Amino acid sequence: MMRKEMAALELAFRRKSKITGMLVQYIRKYAEELKRRDGDYVYKIMDFCGTHEWTIVHFGLRSVLEMAGVDNVELVAGPGCPVCVTPSYYLEEAIKLAFEGVVVYTYGDVFRLPALQRVRGARSLAEAKAMGADVRLIHTFLHAAIDAKKHNKPSLFLGIGFETVAPGYSEAILRGLVPPNLKLMSLVKLTPPAMFYALDMVKEKPTDYPISGVIAPGHVSTIVGGKAWAPVAEQYRIPVVVSGFEPNDVLTAVAEILKQIKNGEHKVVIEYTRAVKWEGDLKAQSSINTVFETVDTAWRGIGYIPKSGLALREQFKQYDAFAHFGIPDLTPERWRYDLPPGCKCAEVNLGKAKPTDCPLFMKACTPDHPVGPCMVSVEGTCAIWARFGGGGLALEVAKEVGLA
Ligand code: SF4
């Protein structure tokens, strides 16, 4: 997030700090009621999205709740960083192509993403570029299309992202805006199957508490709608709240989840009503479904999650980087564990560990010298904890709301 955007967010927060104070009081009240009912039981709430984790850490919301005496609620980060979960294999293939003269387009937060294996001495696209490869940073697929049309060289777009980016890819294709020399490596991942997987994984750890509620991703839900989370609420009988990204959005979501737990409810509630509808964006969904099909796909360090990825349909294969460049796609048989030794990104992404549980955190692995994939992107939990951890603005927030 840019410095100016951060300042704007902080200003907006200060203007609404009275509401923050009220929300903290609600959370305290519900948490106390649950404690009286359930004793020391800890309610784990998973914030699925990297941007929610950013809000929680930057504004020190965990510390603020602690200062308010809430000790039976734990906010747990989930797998909401697409860069963190893209298998190293695809990155290595992209680096290889870059060295073979293909222009590789990528988003900024993928640039420094470390691969497991070095390719011709380069461990990332940034290193490949430093060694002479043509790697270009862009904001959207459309930017890559416009640029590729100008030079007409063989080009690859590294299509990393969740449902939010998929309409940008499908619409560019459907509207004929992609030049013949540009191919898409679709690495789009779908979030609801990952949420099911993460909830199962946390439940499997017998000594720990299961996830009692979920703060569902706001950006993704603008596309898939609140309805996408109904099976999660139904199957796990837990509340799910689709939340916006301001501190008060997240605190409202926490309060709503605790209220539902207290009342024995498990509903999907859209808190982020200014952007998300129950049905989602039907036009975007139709565009995605026209161009892509749902496939089983691998998540870095985690393995295959059924029906959790998007691949180009047969009739759009002329845009497909795998077919065009002859890259064999990963299969469950060929997938290998792809995190560096000691890196706990898989556990961090599944809500089973905190960045501080990793022995490399802020020692061998830092934002300047990332070892694992969660230390690179602005949505990576380790990168967020490294840059804004240690309480964030908790003391300031606590003063604003009268807790300190
Ligand atoms: S601190 Fe680095 S090595 Fe450890 S889990 Fe995070 S990204 Fe992986």
Residues whose N, C-alpha, C, O or C-beta is under 5 A from the ligand:
A	BS01	SF4	G342 C343 K344 C345 P355 C358 L360 F361 C365 V371 G372 P373 C374 M375 C382
